[in-house]
Amino acid sequence: MKALTVRQPWAHAVCWLGKAAENRTWRPAPAYRGPLLLHAAKGCTGQEYGSAARAIGKILATSSDEAGHTFGPNFGPCLRCGARSSVLTSWAWCPKRDVALLPPLNELPRGALVGRCELVDARWTDVRGHQRSGRWPGQAVRKPCALCGVSVQDPTNDRPCPKADPWAERGSLALILEKVQVFKMPVPWTGQLGFFDVPDDVIEGCETLGGEVLGMISASMRKYARTEL
């Protein structure tokens, strides 16, 4: 089975915080589509963690309300308490509003296979947040935005994409990941650059937390993990 190494805490964001775009600087875009194992890289310095944590905090802040709820992508459930966005939650305080969404570095699994997903597309993200598929950026520019549908000929193409993914870095290639499932127990494994193969028997019998998951807060908060969007 194909696998991809993602550095922490970005691997945690893919597994638990709704990060569906994994950014790469690859040229050209990969042709592979299909099942993909998520591998958390072993290396991560305190400085790297701090920088990534600040970036993740800014992204999550854009989906937080005054009551302390932080909602998942497309107004999914609150990543802290599981409540769905509604008129009621707009004034009801999140009961877990003080719980950190990102565990400390020493609680994050590293050097291990942490889950699996489906790689469904590879899109080039332009400076305005529009995403277009294609092996090369020059080919992708001829296609409509995969998020909002605008074409490059449309005058509104010069405006920021109204459905831009905050997890997708401008000017990078976004690997679009869906149907993320997290292993109950990470499987120790050595990662590699790019896609690499892992024998099927390595993950045979691995239990997952089921469904598409959002809401893990830290190792001590596993019981509050959401098991469906």
N, C-alpha and C positions, 0 to 999 in steps of 0.2 A: 504494500500500500504506500502511496506517496505521502511524504511528510514535509513539513515546513517549520523551520526554527524561527521563533519570535522572541525577542528579548523581553524580559520583565522590566516594568510592570505592564507592558503592552499586551503580553499574553493573557494576563489577568483581565485586562479590559476587553479582549476578544471573548473570553470565556464568560465573564460576569457582568460587564457594563455595556453591552450592546455595540461594541466596536465591530462593525461589519466590513470595514475597509482596512486592509493591511497594506501599507505603503511600501513601495519598492522603487529603485532607480534603474530597474532592468531595461535593456533594449535588446531585442524587441519584446513585446508582451508574450508570455508563455501561451502555448497552444493548449496546454492541458486543462481539462475541466473534469470535475468528478470528486470522489471521496478524498479527503485530505486529513492526515493526522496533524495535530498541533503540538509542537515541541517547544518547551520553554528553555531558552538558552541558559547555560550554566553561569556565564559571566554577567556581572552587573555590579558596578561600583556604587558607592553611596552617592557620589556626585551624579552619575547617570540616573539613578533612581530618583533623586531629588528633582532633577530637571524634567524628567518624564512625569513625575507626580504633579508638578506645577502645571504642565501642559494639560494633563488629564483633568485637573481641578478646574481649569478655565473652560474646558469643553463641557463638563458636567454643570458648571454654573449657569450656562446658557439654557439649561432645561430644568432649573430649579424655581420653585415658587416661594412666595413670602411665608408660607406655612412650613417650610423646611423640607417639602417633598422634592425629590430629584427623580424625574420621570425618564423612563427608557425611551429608545428611539420610536418615532411615530406615536408619541404620547402613550407608550406602554406603561406598565405598572411602576410605581415608585420603587427605585432600586433599594431603598432602605426598608420600607414597611410592606410593600406589595400592593398598596392602595392604588386604584386606577384614577386617572385624572377625571374630575367631575366638579360640579358646583360645590358639592359637599367638601371635597378635599381642599378647595381653595381657601376655606377658613378653618378647617380642622387641623390642628398642629400634627405634624408627623411624629408618632411616638418614638421613632428612632432617629430623630433629626440630628442628634449629637454623635451618632455612630459614624466612624470613618468608613468611606466607601473603598478605600485603598489600604490593604493590610501593610504592615511594615515589611521591609525587605526580607528579614529573616523568617517571615511566615509564608513567603511566596515559594511555590515549588520551582526548582531550577534543575537543569540537566535531566529533564524527564519529559515523557509524553504525557500531556495533561488532558487531551480531549481529541475530538474529531469533528469534522464539519464537511460541508460541500463547497468546493470552489466553483462558483457559477459563472463568473465573468472576470475580465481584466479590463479596466477602463483608465483612460488618461484623464486626469483632472486638470483643467486649465485654471488660469489665475482668477477667474470669476466663479469657480466651483462647479462649472458644467463638467459632466463626465461623458466620455464617448469611447466606444469599444473599437479595437483595431490592433493589428499586430504592431503597427508603427503610428506615431502621432500624426504623420501626414495622411495616413489612411483614415484615421479616426475622425479627423476634422470634417470630413465630408458627411458624417452621420449626425443625426439629431442627438441632443443631450438625452442620456438614458434616464435622467431624473425628472426633467421638466418638459422634454420633448422639443425644445427650441432648436432650430437649425442655425448654421453659421450665417445664412443669408438673411435671417430674421433680424430686424433692427434691435430687438430686445436681447440679442445674444451678447451685446456689449454691457448688459446689466448683470449684477450678481444673480446667480441661480437661486430662485426662490426656494428650491428644495435641496440646496447644497448640504452635503454630509460633512459635519464638523470634524469627523475623524479622518477625512481624506485630505492629504496634504496637497496644496496647490503646486502644479508642475510635476507631480509624481504619478506613478502608475499605481492604481488601487486594485488590489486583488479582492474581489467581492466574495465574502464568506457568509454562508447561510446554514441553518439547521445545526447550530453548535451544540454539541453534547460534551459534558465534562466527565472525566473519569473520577470515580469515587476515590481511587488511589492512584496517584501518578506512577508511571512506569519509568524507572531510570533508563536513560538512553543517551547516547552521544549524538549531538546534532551535527549538521553540515551546512555549508552554504548552498543556497538554492534548494530546489526540490531534491529529496533523496528517498530511497526505498527502505521500508521497514518490513521484515518478514511478517506475514499475516499471523503466524503463531505467537508473535510477541504480545499482541493485544487480544488473543483469543481468550474469551472468558472474562475480559475486563468489564466491570459493571459501570454504568453511567448513572448520573442523577436523573436521567430521563428527560425527554422533550428538549425544547430550547430554553436555556436557563438565563435568568437575570436575577441578581439580588444577593450574591454571596458577599458578605462584608469582611469577615476575617475567619481565621481557623476556629475561633471560639463562637462564631455566629452561624455555623453551617446549618443549624436546624431552621433558620429563617430563609434558607435559599428557596427562591421561586423555581418551580419546575415547568412552568409554561408561560408563554407570553400573554 
